[in-house]
Amino acid sequence: MKTVTILFVVWISLGIQGMFGQRELDTIYANEHQAVALFFPSPIRQAVTGDQQFVFSYDRERAGHLGLLQGVDGVISNLLVITTDGKVYAYILIYAKSLPQMNYFFDEKASVGVERPEGKLRGKDNLGKVRNPYEGICKLLLGRAPKKLGTAHNRGLRLRLEELVYDGDKVYLLVGIRNRSKIDFEMERLDFYQVSANKKRRSSRQEITLQPLYTCTASTLIKSGKEIRLAYVLSKFVLGKGESMKLILEEADGNRRVVLKK
């Protein structure tokens, strides 16, 4: 039986209220040949699908009410949408060759809850600081069980590339770092590169730095025997044939270094 990819279990930790015990989530059907249009009562601020086989596109530069959904045959997934007024909308996503409905118009009654308790929906926290638009999705992704795309070890440190989640023109990159050494590790930096080989010269390689737009982590200090997970937001990139990724982890006030090639 195929695994059902669901993000909902982590939403409580983000302060989303009233999401469970109210009603069953509605199901939306999608395929790769037609774009299903979803219209929300308030502009879309953030959105994420539980599996990469479904893509939900919306205007990130000028928040709009419309989102377009497509998907390919595979696992059952889910869609989470947060609008600019803090309302949360959640749906089950299923692939169907023949779509029962092409356009969905939602009102505020379709919301399953709010992102934060009343009085905290103005896009600011208690100190008046504007929240980063990527923060919510990063925390949702970090709440999922870690995957493993590649690992590298050096001097008691393990660097793991967990997952790449594509969302429109952005990529959410999840990383895990474990310190098995007897000495605490303070992270100085973690750099990302897109590496392409020159077909004419085997020894020639070109590295393009991938600069994160946002980093989500609680701490850069990893105590002995402990592990941290981090989420980075980057502009969309696609690895072509013969291309790879390289991650370089470096220590602050030390010389420990881990290089991961994937």
Order of alpha helices (4+ residues) and beta strands (2+ residues): beta-beta-beta-beta-beta-beta-beta-beta-beta-alpha-beta-beta-beta-beta-beta-beta-beta-beta-beta-beta
